[in-house]
Each structure stands twice: as structure tokens, then as C-alpha cells.
Amino acid sequence: MSRGNMATSKDSEKLHQGKRERFMQPSILLGLCIEPSYGYQLIQNLQDFGFVEGQAPPGMIYRHLRQLEEDGLVLSEWMMEETGPAKRMYQLTDEGREMLSIWIEYMEKQAETLNAFVKRYRDICSAKSRERG
């Protein structure tokens, strides 16, 4: 196959740049919608949503958590345990639930647009490739 017909791993990396950051807010909101969590616990669970390969970078997650709290989408409080240091527990606010709903509507629309794009490609471009081949 010629270079024009085959994506390289470097091309794939370019497509995925920023994906991690782009969907971090809805991922954190969904994680906290499922259950209130400590930051470390949330970091462990975020990879299940498919936007982050491996463990999410803690610095990025805590930066987003602070911003979400400043925006009123998340609340946190220090929890004292019998052993070990205090931990900060994060939970979703009503405003956070609303924002998550907005994200879901946006993602559904994006999914429809992407599916229509792929269908159009398959219907038109794929057929043309078969005609030439």
C-alpha cells in the first residue's frame, strides 16, 4: 500500500493528541456520578471510560478537580481515617450533574455526526474504490 492509503502509527498519535485532555471533565463528572471518590480512586477508574490509556496523570486529574470545584460542579471535604493521613473525598453537585447531562447531549450529537460521516464514506468512497479495483 502506498503512504496515501495507509495511516502510520505517528499519524494515529497525532489524531489522539489532546483526546485525553478534551474528555477529562466529563470523565471525572461521570466517575463522581457513579460514586463519590478520593482522587486516587478516581484516577484508577478513569481509564475504564476509554479516553485515557493506562493510568491518568495525577497532576492533570487534580488540576481538573480543583477547577471543577471552583466552578461549583464538584464538592470536596477532608475525611479523617483512623489510620493514615486524611483524604479528600470528592462528590458531584447538582450543577455537576447538569453539566454531565450537557456533555452527554454533546457526545450523542457528535456520535451521530461521526456515524453519518463514516456511513457517507462507506457508501460513496468505498464503492468508488471497489469500482477502480
A tleap script that builds the chain and sets N, CA, C and O, in Angstrom:
source leaprc.protein.ff14SB
mol = sequence {
  NMET SER ARG GLY ASN MET ALA THR SER LYS
  ASP SER GLU LYS LEU HIE GLN GLY LYS ARG
  GLU ARG PHE MET GLN PRO SER ILE LEU LEU
  GLY LEU CYS ILE GLU PRO SER TYR GLY TYR
  GLN LEU ILE GLN ASN LEU GLN ASP PHE GLY
  PHE VAL GLU GLY GLN ALA PRO PRO GLY MET
  ILE TYR ARG HIE LEU ARG GLN LEU GLU GLU
  ASP GLY LEU VAL LEU SER GLU TRP MET MET
  GLU GLU THR GLY PRO ALA LYS ARG MET TYR
  GLN LEU THR ASP GLU GLY ARG GLU MET LEU
  SER ILE TRP ILE GLU TYR MET GLU LYS GLN
  ALA GLU THR LEU ASN ALA PHE VAL LYS ARG
  TYR ARG ASP ILE CYS SER ALA LYS SER ARG
  GLU ARG CGLY
}
set mol.1.N position { 0.841 -1.195 0.000 }
set mol.1.CA position { 0.000 0.000 0.000 }
set mol.1.C position { 0.872 1.239 0.000 }
set mol.1.O position { 1.929 1.269 0.630 }
set mol.2.N position { 0.427 2.249 -0.701 }
set mol.2.CA position { 1.176 3.499 -0.719 }
set mol.2.C position { 0.923 4.276 0.554 }
set mol.2.O position { -0.022 3.994 1.291 }
set mol.3.N position { 1.777 5.262 0.808 }
set mol.3.CA position { 1.659 6.108 2.002 }
set mol.3.C position { 0.294 6.773 2.059 }
set mol.3.O position { -0.245 6.974 3.147 }
set mol.4.N position { -0.276 7.120 0.911 }
set mol.4.CA position { -1.576 7.780 0.858 }
set mol.4.C position { -2.722 6.889 1.296 }
set mol.4.O position { -3.793 7.385 1.646 }
set mol.5.N position { -2.513 5.593 1.283 }
set mol.5.CA position { -3.579 4.656 1.621 }
set mol.5.C position { -3.457 4.064 3.014 }
set mol.5.O position { -4.355 3.355 3.468 }
set mol.6.N position { -2.352 4.348 3.696 }
set mol.6.CA position { -2.148 3.679 4.969 }
set mol.6.C position { -1.705 4.686 6.028 }
set mol.6.O position { -0.728 5.411 5.844 }
set mol.7.N position { -2.435 4.715 7.128 }
set mol.7.CA position { -2.066 5.591 8.242 }
set mol.7.C position { -0.933 4.947 9.025 }
set mol.7.O position { -0.945 3.741 9.270 }
set mol.8.N position { 0.048 5.758 9.416 }
set mol.8.CA position { 1.145 5.253 10.226 }
set mol.8.C position { 0.799 5.428 11.700 }
set mol.8.O position { -0.165 6.109 12.046 }
set mol.9.N position { 1.598 4.803 12.562 }
set mol.9.CA position { 1.359 4.971 13.995 }
set mol.9.C position { 1.584 6.422 14.401 }
set mol.9.O position { 0.947 6.902 15.338 }
set mol.10.N position { 2.476 7.127 13.716 }
set mol.10.CA position { 2.699 8.543 14.010 }
set mol.10.C position { 1.449 9.358 13.662 }
set mol.10.O position { 1.079 10.274 14.396 }
set mol.11.N position { 0.800 9.024 12.544 }
set mol.11.CA position { -0.459 9.686 12.173 }
set mol.11.C position { -1.519 9.434 13.235 }
set mol.11.O position { -2.258 10.342 13.614 }
set mol.12.N position { -1.588 8.211 13.707 }
set mol.12.CA position { -2.564 7.845 14.728 }
set mol.12.C position { -2.318 8.621 16.019 }
set mol.12.O position { -3.262 9.062 16.675 }
set mol.13.N position { -1.046 8.784 16.377 }
set mol.13.CA position { -0.707 9.554 17.577 }
set mol.13.C position { -1.197 10.997 17.449 }
set mol.13.O position { -1.717 11.563 18.411 }
set mol.14.N position { -1.032 11.593 16.267 }
set mol.14.CA position { -1.485 12.964 16.053 }
set mol.14.C position { -2.988 13.080 16.239 }
set mol.14.O position { -3.473 14.055 16.812 }
set mol.15.N position { -3.728 12.086 15.754 }
set mol.15.CA position { -5.185 12.096 15.899 }
set mol.15.C position { -5.600 12.046 17.360 }
set mol.15.O position { -6.616 12.628 17.741 }
set mol.16.N position { -4.814 11.351 18.182 }
set mol.16.CA position { -5.180 11.164 19.577 }
set mol.16.C position { -4.636 12.247 20.504 }
set mol.16.O position { -5.001 12.289 21.679 }
set mol.17.N position { -3.765 13.128 19.993 }
set mol.17.CA position { -3.246 14.196 20.844 }
set mol.17.C position { -4.402 15.064 21.301 }
set mol.17.O position { -5.265 15.440 20.508 }
set mol.18.N position { -4.411 15.373 22.569 }
set mol.18.CA position { -5.462 16.228 23.111 }
set mol.18.C position { -6.721 15.486 23.517 }
set mol.18.O position { -7.536 16.030 24.263 }
set mol.19.N position { -6.904 14.257 23.046 }
set mol.19.CA position { -8.106 13.494 23.397 }
set mol.19.C position { -8.199 13.306 24.902 }
set mol.19.O position { -9.274 13.407 25.493 }
set mol.20.N position { -7.063 13.034 25.505 }
set mol.20.CA position { -7.017 12.814 26.950 }
set mol.20.C position { -7.549 14.044 27.685 }
set mol.20.O position { -8.359 13.925 28.605 }
set mol.21.N position { -7.097 15.202 27.281 }
set mol.21.CA position { -7.494 16.447 27.935 }
set mol.21.C position { -8.934 16.825 27.577 }
set mol.21.O position { -9.673 17.323 28.426 }
set mol.22.N position { -9.330 16.591 26.333 }
set mol.22.CA position { -10.632 17.009 25.829 }
set mol.22.C position { -11.797 16.392 26.602 }
set mol.22.O position { -12.798 17.064 26.851 }
set mol.23.N position { -11.679 15.148 26.975 }
set mol.23.CA position { -12.792 14.463 27.628 }
set mol.23.C position { -12.531 14.180 29.108 }
set mol.23.O position { -13.182 13.325 29.707 }
set mol.24.N position { -11.576 14.902 29.688 }
set mol.24.CA position { -11.272 14.692 31.099 }
set mol.24.C position { -12.424 15.186 31.980 }
set mol.24.O position { -12.814 14.495 32.921 }
set mol.25.N position { -12.971 16.366 31.690 }
set mol.25.CA position { -14.063 16.886 32.519 }
set mol.25.C position { -15.254 15.933 32.552 }
set mol.25.O position { -15.699 15.571 33.641 }
set mol.26.N position { -15.791 15.509 31.404 }
set mol.26.CA position { -16.935 14.588 31.504 }
set mol.26.C position { -16.560 13.249 32.134 }
set mol.26.O position { -17.398 12.623 32.782 }
set mol.27.N position { -15.328 12.804 31.957 }
set mol.27.CA position { -14.908 11.548 32.578 }
set mol.27.C position { -14.903 11.658 34.096 }
set mol.27.O position { -15.371 10.757 34.793 }
set mol.28.N position { -14.372 12.765 34.605 }
set mol.28.CA position { -14.362 12.981 36.055 }
set mol.28.C position { -15.794 13.100 36.570 }
set mol.28.O position { -16.138 12.516 37.597 }
set mol.29.N position { -16.624 13.855 35.859 }
set mol.29.CA position { -18.016 14.021 36.292 }
set mol.29.C position { -18.742 12.679 36.309 }
set mol.29.O position { -19.488 12.393 37.246 }
set mol.30.N position { -18.535 11.863 35.293 }
set mol.30.CA position { -19.177 10.544 35.262 }
set mol.30.C position { -18.657 9.663 36.399 }
set mol.30.O position { -19.428 8.964 37.056 }
set mol.31.N position { -17.351 9.704 36.621 }
set mol.31.CA position { -16.783 8.925 37.719 }
set mol.31.C position { -17.406 9.294 39.052 }
set mol.31.O position { -17.700 8.426 39.874 }
set mol.32.N position { -17.607 10.589 39.262 }
set mol.32.CA position { -18.202 11.037 40.522 }
set mol.32.C position { -19.712 10.838 40.549 }
set mol.32.O position { -20.300 10.768 41.628 }
set mol.33.N position { -20.347 10.745 39.395 }
set mol.33.CA position { -21.776 10.430 39.327 }
set mol.33.C position { -21.992 8.977 39.764 }
set mol.33.O position { -22.974 8.656 40.434 }
set mol.34.N position { -21.066 8.118 39.376 }
set mol.34.CA position { -21.154 6.706 39.752 }
set mol.34.C position { -21.049 6.570 41.263 }
set mol.34.O position { -21.837 5.859 41.887 }
set mol.35.N position { -20.057 7.266 41.854 }
set mol.35.CA position { -19.914 7.261 43.308 }
set mol.35.C position { -18.919 8.337 43.727 }
set mol.35.O position { -17.962 8.609 43.002 }
set mol.36.N position { -19.133 8.953 44.890 }
set mol.36.CA position { -18.134 9.874 45.423 }
set mol.36.C position { -16.810 9.123 45.585 }
set mol.36.O position { -16.802 7.937 45.912 }
set mol.37.N position { -15.703 9.810 45.358 }
set mol.37.CA position { -14.408 9.128 45.352 }
set mol.37.C position { -13.299 10.003 45.898 }
set mol.37.O position { -13.397 11.230 45.923 }
set mol.38.N position { -12.255 9.347 46.330 }
set mol.38.CA position { -10.994 10.012 46.607 }
set mol.38.C position { -10.303 10.230 45.265 }
set mol.38.O position { -10.582 9.512 44.305 }
set mol.39.N position { -9.420 11.194 45.186 }
set mol.39.CA position { -8.725 11.477 43.932 }
set mol.39.C position { -8.019 10.262 43.367 }
set mol.39.O position { -8.126 9.978 42.174 }
set mol.40.N position { -7.291 9.535 44.221 }
set mol.40.CA position { -6.544 8.372 43.750 }
set mol.40.C position { -7.479 7.307 43.183 }
set mol.40.O position { -7.192 6.702 42.150 }
set mol.41.N position { -8.591 7.086 43.862 }
set mol.41.CA position { -9.583 6.100 43.408 }
set mol.41.C position { -10.150 6.521 42.053 }
set mol.41.O position { -10.334 5.689 41.165 }
set mol.42.N position { -10.418 7.792 41.903 }
set mol.42.CA position { -10.945 8.318 40.642 }
set mol.42.C position { -9.936 8.115 39.513 }
set mol.42.O position { -10.304 7.706 38.411 }
set mol.43.N position { -8.676 8.398 39.787 }
set mol.43.CA position { -7.609 8.211 38.792 }
set mol.43.C position { -7.596 6.765 38.311 }
set mol.43.O position { -7.455 6.511 37.114 }
set mol.44.N position { -7.740 5.821 39.226 }
set mol.44.CA position { -7.732 4.398 38.877 }
set mol.44.C position { -8.901 4.028 37.968 }
set mol.44.O position { -8.762 3.176 37.091 }
set mol.45.N position { -10.062 4.672 38.177 }
set mol.45.CA position { -11.274 4.303 37.450 }
set mol.45.C position { -11.435 4.997 36.097 }
set mol.45.O position { -12.185 4.516 35.247 }
set mol.46.N position { -10.748 6.113 35.886 }
set mol.46.CA position { -10.956 6.884 34.660 }
set mol.46.C position { -10.587 6.124 33.391 }
set mol.46.O position { -11.201 6.343 32.347 }
set mol.47.N position { -9.620 5.255 33.456 }
set mol.47.CA position { -9.217 4.525 32.257 }
set mol.47.C position { -10.337 3.629 31.727 }
set mol.47.O position { -10.323 3.250 30.555 }
set mol.48.N position { -11.300 3.290 32.574 }
set mol.48.CA position { -12.426 2.456 32.147 }
set mol.48.C position { -13.303 3.148 31.109 }
set mol.48.O position { -14.050 2.479 30.394 }
set mol.49.N position { -13.225 4.477 31.013 }
set mol.49.CA position { -14.080 5.217 30.089 }
set mol.49.C position { -13.504 5.297 28.680 }
set mol.49.O position { -14.191 5.743 27.762 }
set mol.50.N position { -12.258 4.873 28.494 }
set mol.50.CA position { -11.687 4.759 27.161 }
set mol.50.C position { -11.014 5.991 26.586 }
set mol.50.O position { -10.555 5.953 25.444 }
set mol.51.N position { -10.941 7.072 27.329 }
set mol.51.CA position { -10.291 8.275 26.798 }
set mol.51.C position { -8.837 8.375 27.219 }
set mol.51.O position { -8.081 9.169 26.659 }
set mol.52.N position { -8.439 7.581 28.196 }
set mol.52.CA position { -7.072 7.592 28.702 }
set mol.52.C position { -6.541 6.168 28.649 }
set mol.52.O position { -7.165 5.244 29.170 }
set mol.53.N position { -5.382 5.999 28.013 }
set mol.53.CA position { -4.737 4.688 28.017 }
set mol.53.C position { -3.849 4.612 29.240 }
set mol.53.O position { -3.034 5.503 29.476 }
set mol.54.N position { -3.999 3.561 30.014 }
set mol.54.CA position { -3.219 3.437 31.236 }
set mol.54.C position { -3.772 4.357 32.315 }
set mol.54.O position { -4.922 4.793 32.261 }
set mol.55.N position { -2.932 4.636 33.283 }
set mol.55.CA position { -3.362 5.479 34.406 }
set mol.55.C position { -3.327 6.946 34.004 }
set mol.55.O position { -2.367 7.411 33.391 }
set mol.56.N position { -4.377 7.663 34.355 }
set mol.56.CA position { -4.434 9.100 34.087 }
set mol.56.C position { -3.375 9.804 34.929 }
set mol.56.O position { -3.144 9.418 36.075 }
set mol.57.N position { -2.727 10.830 34.378 }
set mol.57.CA position { -1.704 11.560 35.144 }
set mol.57.C position { -2.330 12.267 36.351 }
set mol.57.O position { -3.242 13.077 36.183 }
set mol.58.N position { -1.853 11.969 37.562 }
set mol.58.CA position { -2.445 12.562 38.767 }
set mol.58.C position { -2.487 14.089 38.739 }
set mol.58.O position { -3.493 14.681 39.132 }
set mol.59.N position { -1.422 14.731 38.284 }
set mol.59.CA position { -1.396 16.195 38.259 }
set mol.59.C position { -2.529 16.766 37.424 }
set mol.59.O position { -3.163 17.745 37.815 }
set mol.60.N position { -2.781 16.156 36.276 }
set mol.60.CA position { -3.851 16.618 35.402 }
set mol.60.C position { -5.210 16.422 36.076 }
set mol.60.O position { -6.069 17.302 36.005 }
set mol.61.N position { -5.407 15.282 36.726 }
set mol.61.CA position { -6.693 14.991 37.366 }
set mol.61.C position { -6.948 15.972 38.508 }
set mol.61.O position { -8.042 16.526 38.619 }
set mol.62.N position { -5.948 16.185 39.350 }
set mol.62.CA position { -6.142 17.094 40.484 }
set mol.62.C position { -6.334 18.533 40.007 }
set mol.62.O position { -7.070 19.293 40.637 }
set mol.63.N position { -5.693 18.916 38.921 }
set mol.63.CA position { -5.907 20.258 38.350 }
set mol.63.C position { -7.362 20.398 37.900 }
set mol.63.O position { -8.004 21.415 38.161 }
set mol.64.N position { -7.868 19.385 37.231 }
set mol.64.CA position { -9.270 19.408 36.780 }
set mol.64.C position { -10.225 19.397 37.972 }
set mol.64.O position { -11.228 20.111 37.968 }
set mol.65.N position { -9.924 18.598 38.984 }
set mol.65.CA position { -10.781 18.553 40.173 }
set mol.65.C position { -10.859 19.927 40.846 }
set mol.65.O position { -11.937 20.364 41.248 }
set mol.66.N position { -9.711 20.606 40.969 }
set mol.66.CA position { -9.715 21.948 41.567 }
set mol.66.C position { -10.567 22.911 40.751 }
set mol.66.O position { -11.333 23.699 41.306 }
set mol.67.N position { -10.426 22.842 39.407 }
set mol.67.CA position { -11.206 23.728 38.547 }
set mol.67.C position { -12.695 23.405 38.631 }
set mol.67.O position { -13.526 24.311 38.682 }
set mol.68.N position { -13.030 22.123 38.646 }
set mol.68.CA position { -14.434 21.721 38.770 }
set mol.68.C position { -15.021 22.195 40.091 }
set mol.68.O position { -16.187 22.585 40.153 }
set mol.69.N position { -14.217 22.161 41.145 }
set mol.69.CA position { -14.694 22.631 42.440 }
set mol.69.C position { -14.881 24.150 42.409 }
set mol.69.O position { -15.872 24.660 42.933 }
set mol.70.N position { -13.936 24.879 41.799 }
set mol.70.CA position { -14.076 26.335 41.671 }
set mol.70.C position { -15.324 26.706 40.872 }
set mol.70.O position { -15.963 27.725 41.136 }
set mol.71.N position { -15.662 25.869 39.893 }
set mol.71.CA position { -16.833 26.120 39.043 }
set mol.71.C position { -18.143 25.661 39.682 }
set mol.71.O position { -19.214 25.854 39.109 }
set mol.72.N position { -18.060 25.054 40.867 }
set mol.72.CA position { -19.257 24.618 41.576 }
set mol.72.C position { -19.833 23.300 41.084 }
set mol.72.O position { -20.976 22.968 41.401 }
set mol.73.N position { -19.060 22.546 40.316 }
set mol.73.CA position { -19.543 21.277 39.772 }
set mol.73.C position { -19.217 20.091 40.681 }
set mol.73.O position { -19.822 19.024 40.579 }
set mol.74.N position { -18.248 20.303 41.568 }
set mol.74.CA position { -17.771 19.259 42.466 }
set mol.74.C position { -17.571 19.877 43.849 }
set mol.74.O position { -17.179 21.037 43.973 }
set mol.75.N position { -17.841 19.096 44.866 }
set mol.75.CA position { -17.543 19.478 46.251 }
set mol.75.C position { -16.522 18.499 46.799 }
set mol.75.O position { -16.466 17.344 46.377 }
set mol.76.N position { -15.715 18.965 47.742 }
set mol.76.CA position { -14.801 18.035 48.391 }
set mol.76.C position { -14.740 18.349 49.875 }
set mol.76.O position { -14.995 19.474 50.305 }
set mol.77.N position { -14.397 17.331 50.641 }
set mol.77.CA position { -14.171 17.523 52.071 }
set mol.77.C position { -13.112 16.532 52.520 }
set mol.77.O position { -12.983 15.436 51.975 }
set mol.78.N position { -12.364 16.946 53.524 }
set mol.78.CA position { -11.335 16.086 54.079 }
set mol.78.C position { -11.976 15.032 54.962 }
set mol.78.O position { -12.805 15.342 55.818 }
set mol.79.N position { -11.586 13.792 54.748 }
set mol.79.CA position { -12.096 12.680 55.540 }
set mol.79.C position { -10.945 12.165 56.412 }
set mol.79.O position { -9.875 11.816 55.913 }
set mol.80.N position { -11.188 12.130 57.692 }
set mol.80.CA position { -10.190 11.627 58.631 }
set mol.80.C position { -10.432 10.137 58.835 }
set mol.80.O position { -11.553 9.709 59.111 }
set mol.81.N position { -9.380 9.364 58.696 }
set mol.81.CA position { -9.487 7.927 58.917 }
set mol.81.C position { -8.714 7.572 60.173 }
set mol.81.O position { -7.850 8.323 60.625 }
set mol.82.N position { -9.035 6.433 60.720 }
set mol.82.CA position { -8.374 6.010 61.964 }
set mol.82.C position { -6.881 5.849 61.765 }
set mol.82.O position { -6.093 6.199 62.644 }
set mol.83.N position { -6.487 5.323 60.617 }
set mol.83.CA position { -5.066 5.171 60.326 }
set mol.83.C position { -4.752 5.902 59.034 }
set mol.83.O position { -5.603 5.995 58.150 }
set mol.84.N position { -3.568 6.408 58.920 }
set mol.84.CA position { -3.136 7.081 57.711 }
set mol.84.C position { -3.562 8.538 57.673 }
set mol.84.O position { -4.271 9.023 58.555 }
set mol.85.N position { -3.116 9.213 56.643 }
set mol.85.CA position { -3.416 10.644 56.521 }
set mol.85.C position { -4.870 10.889 56.105 }
set mol.85.O position { -5.550 9.992 55.608 }
set mol.86.N position { -5.321 12.115 56.320 }
set mol.86.CA position { -6.663 12.499 55.863 }
set mol.86.C position { -6.681 12.468 54.340 }
set mol.86.O position { -5.665 12.717 53.692 }
set mol.87.N position { -7.844 12.161 53.777 }
set mol.87.CA position { -8.010 12.111 52.326 }
set mol.87.C position { -9.160 13.021 51.929 }
set mol.87.O position { -10.128 13.190 52.669 }
set mol.88.N position { -9.030 13.597 50.752 }
set mol.88.CA position { -10.080 14.476 50.250 }
set mol.88.C position { -11.084 13.648 49.441 }
set mol.88.O position { -10.719 12.996 48.464 }
set mol.89.N position { -12.348 13.684 49.861 }
set mol.89.CA position { -13.424 12.969 49.166 }
set mol.89.C position { -14.148 13.951 48.252 }
set mol.89.O position { -14.541 15.038 48.677 }
set mol.90.N position { -14.317 13.558 46.998 }
set mol.90.CA position { -14.976 14.406 46.006 }
set mol.90.C position { -16.354 13.853 45.690 }
set mol.90.O position { -16.547 12.639 45.628 }
set mol.91.N position { -17.316 14.756 45.490 }
set mol.91.CA position { -18.659 14.345 45.079 }
set mol.91.C position { -19.225 15.374 44.106 }
set mol.91.O position { -18.818 16.535 44.084 }
set mol.92.N position { -20.166 14.912 43.313 }
set mol.92.CA position { -20.807 15.745 42.300 }
set mol.92.C position { -21.873 16.634 42.943 }
set mol.92.O position { -22.575 16.206 43.859 }
set mol.93.N position { -21.990 17.867 42.460 }
set mol.93.CA position { -23.067 18.760 42.887 }
set mol.93.C position { -24.213 18.647 41.881 }
set mol.93.O position { -24.071 17.989 40.851 }
set mol.94.N position { -25.338 19.281 42.172 }
set mol.94.CA position { -26.448 19.307 41.214 }
set mol.94.C position { -26.006 19.977 39.916 }
set mol.94.O position { -26.383 19.545 38.826 }
set mol.95.N position { -25.202 21.039 40.041 }
set mol.95.CA position { -24.687 21.718 38.847 }
set mol.95.C position { -23.769 20.785 38.052 }
set mol.95.O position { -23.743 20.831 36.822 }
set mol.96.N position { -23.019 19.944 38.759 }
set mol.96.CA position { -22.161 18.971 38.096 }
set mol.96.C position { -22.975 17.943 37.324 }
set mol.96.O position { -22.586 17.535 36.230 }
set mol.97.N position { -24.104 17.524 37.891 }
set mol.97.CA position { -24.997 16.585 37.188 }
set mol.97.C position { -25.567 17.235 35.922 }
set mol.97.O position { -25.672 16.595 34.876 }
set mol.98.N position { -25.928 18.505 36.035 }
set mol.98.CA position { -26.433 19.236 34.858 }
set mol.98.C position { -25.364 19.322 33.776 }
set mol.98.O position { -25.643 19.103 32.597 }
set mol.99.N position { -24.135 19.643 34.186 }
set mol.99.CA position { -23.045 19.740 33.212 }
set mol.99.C position { -22.778 18.392 32.562 }
set mol.99.O position { -22.515 18.328 31.362 }
set mol.100.N position { -22.842 17.317 33.334 }
set mol.100.CA position { -22.654 15.982 32.769 }
set mol.100.C position { -23.741 15.694 31.742 }
set mol.100.O position { -23.453 15.115 30.694 }
set mol.101.N position { -24.977 16.082 32.015 }
set mol.101.CA position { -26.067 15.899 31.045 }
set mol.101.C position { -25.792 16.677 29.758 }
set mol.101.O position { -26.050 16.189 28.658 }
set mol.102.N position { -25.268 17.886 29.910 }
set mol.102.CA position { -24.914 18.695 28.727 }
set mol.102.C position { -23.822 17.996 27.923 }
set mol.102.O position { -23.898 17.932 26.696 }
set mol.103.N position { -22.806 17.471 28.610 }
set mol.103.CA position { -21.751 16.729 27.928 }
set mol.103.C position { -22.322 15.515 27.188 }
set mol.103.O position { -21.930 15.235 26.055 }
set mol.104.N position { -23.246 14.797 27.832 }
set mol.104.CA position { -23.810 13.601 27.201 }
set mol.104.C position { -24.576 13.974 25.936 }
set mol.104.O position { -24.452 13.299 24.914 }
set mol.105.N position { -25.365 15.045 25.998 }
set mol.105.CA position { -26.079 15.510 24.799 }
set mol.105.C position { -25.093 15.869 23.694 }
set mol.105.O position { -25.309 15.522 22.533 }
set mol.106.N position { -24.018 16.560 24.045 }
set mol.106.CA position { -22.993 16.929 23.073 }
set mol.106.C position { -22.358 15.680 22.465 }
set mol.106.O position { -22.178 15.602 21.250 }
set mol.107.N position { -22.020 14.701 23.309 }
set mol.107.CA position { -21.383 13.478 22.818 }
set mol.107.C position { -22.325 12.678 21.921 }
set mol.107.O position { -21.895 12.098 20.925 }
set mol.108.N position { -23.600 12.649 22.274 }
set mol.108.CA position { -24.570 11.943 21.424 }
set mol.108.C position { -24.638 12.601 20.045 }
set mol.108.O position { -24.673 11.909 19.028 }
set mol.109.N position { -24.655 13.932 20.008 }
set mol.109.CA position { -24.697 14.652 18.734 }
set mol.109.C position { -23.419 14.389 17.933 }
set mol.109.O position { -23.467 14.163 16.724 }
set mol.110.N position { -22.283 14.420 18.623 }
set mol.110.CA position { -21.008 14.135 17.952 }
set mol.110.C position { -20.999 12.715 17.391 }
set mol.110.O position { -20.529 12.490 16.276 }
set mol.111.N position { -21.513 11.766 18.156 }
set mol.111.CA position { -21.564 10.372 17.699 }
set mol.111.C position { -22.439 10.249 16.450 }
set mol.111.O position { -22.080 9.539 15.510 }
set mol.112.N position { -23.579 10.933 16.436 }
set mol.112.CA position { -24.450 10.917 15.252 }
set mol.112.C position { -23.722 11.498 14.042 }
set mol.112.O position { -23.777 10.937 12.948 }
set mol.113.N position { -23.046 12.615 14.242 }
set mol.113.CA position { -22.314 13.258 13.151 }
set mol.113.C position { -21.198 12.356 12.640 }
set mol.113.O position { -21.015 12.218 11.431 }
set mol.114.N position { -20.455 11.742 13.551 }
set mol.114.CA position { -19.366 10.850 13.153 }
set mol.114.C position { -19.902 9.617 12.423 }
set mol.114.O position { -19.333 9.198 11.415 }
set mol.115.N position { -20.986 9.041 12.923 }
set mol.115.CA position { -21.575 7.876 12.260 }
set mol.115.C position { -22.075 8.219 10.865 }
set mol.115.O position { -21.912 7.424 9.939 }
set mol.116.N position { -22.681 9.392 10.700 }
set mol.116.CA position { -23.141 9.831 9.384 }
set mol.116.C position { -21.953 10.021 8.441 }
set mol.116.O position { -22.034 9.671 7.264 }
set mol.117.N position { -20.864 10.568 8.947 }
set mol.117.CA position { -19.657 10.768 8.154 }
set mol.117.C position { -19.087 9.430 7.678 }
set mol.117.O position { -18.752 9.273 6.504 }
set mol.118.N position { -18.981 8.473 8.596 }
set mol.118.CA position { -18.460 7.147 8.262 }
set mol.118.C position { -19.373 6.458 7.253 }
set mol.118.O position { -18.895 5.846 6.298 }
set mol.119.N position { -20.672 6.554 7.457 }
set mol.119.CA position { -21.623 5.944 6.524 }
set mol.119.C position { -21.466 6.546 5.130 }
set mol.119.O position { -21.474 5.830 4.129 }
set mol.120.N position { -21.325 7.860 5.078 }
set mol.120.CA position { -21.162 8.520 3.781 }
set mol.120.C position { -19.888 8.034 3.097 }
set mol.120.O position { -19.889 7.762 1.896 }
set mol.121.N position { -18.812 7.926 3.852 }
set mol.121.CA position { -17.564 7.399 3.299 }
set mol.121.C position { -17.773 5.999 2.750 }
set mol.121.O position { -17.387 5.700 1.620 }
set mol.122.N position { -18.389 5.142 3.560 }
set mol.122.CA position { -18.581 3.750 3.137 }
set mol.122.C position { -19.478 3.672 1.899 }
set mol.122.O position { -19.219 2.874 0.997 }
set mol.123.N position { -20.526 4.493 1.851 }
set mol.123.CA position { -21.453 4.474 0.728 }
set mol.123.C position { -20.824 5.018 -0.550 }
set mol.123.O position { -21.081 4.492 -1.633 }
set mol.124.N position { -20.009 6.057 -0.443 }
set mol.124.CA position { -19.505 6.737 -1.635 }
set mol.124.C position { -18.066 6.360 -1.958 }
set mol.124.O position { -17.788 5.828 -3.034 }
set mol.125.N position { -17.166 6.626 -1.051 }
set mol.125.CA position { -15.743 6.439 -1.330 }
set mol.125.C position { -15.352 4.977 -1.405 }
set mol.125.O position { -14.554 4.589 -2.258 }
set mol.126.N position { -15.901 4.172 -0.528 }
set mol.126.CA position { -15.599 2.755 -0.535 }
set mol.126.C position { -16.085 2.120 -1.850 }
set mol.126.O position { -15.397 1.285 -2.438 }
set mol.127.N position { -17.260 2.524 -2.290 }
set mol.127.CA position { -17.822 1.999 -3.549 }
set mol.127.C position { -16.926 2.396 -4.724 }
set mol.127.O position { -16.685 1.587 -5.620 }
set mol.128.N position { -16.437 3.626 -4.723 }
set mol.128.CA position { -15.552 4.085 -5.803 }
set mol.128.C position { -14.261 3.282 -5.821 }
set mol.128.O position { -13.740 2.964 -6.890 }
set mol.129.N position { -13.741 2.952 -4.645 }
set mol.129.CA position { -12.509 2.153 -4.556 }
set mol.129.C position { -12.740 0.767 -5.144 }
set mol.129.O position { -11.868 0.230 -5.827 }
set mol.130.N position { -13.904 0.186 -4.885 }
set mol.130.CA position { -14.220 -1.142 -5.427 }
set mol.130.C position { -14.357 -1.079 -6.947 }
set mol.130.O position { -13.949 -2.005 -7.649 }
set mol.131.N position { -14.932 0.015 -7.456 }
set mol.131.CA position { -15.085 0.175 -8.905 }
set mol.131.C position { -13.735 0.238 -9.601 }
set mol.131.O position { -13.561 -0.318 -10.686 }
set mol.132.N position { -12.771 0.923 -8.970 }
set mol.132.CA position { -11.430 1.069 -9.565 }
set mol.132.C position { -10.651 -0.228 -9.473 }
set mol.132.O position { -9.813 -0.513 -10.328 }
set mol.133.N position { -10.924 -1.024 -8.431 }
set mol.133.CA position { -10.116 -2.214 -8.152 }
set mol.133.C position { -10.542 -3.379 -8.890 }
set mol.133.O position { -9.949 -4.449 -8.750 }
savepdb mol mol.pdb
quit
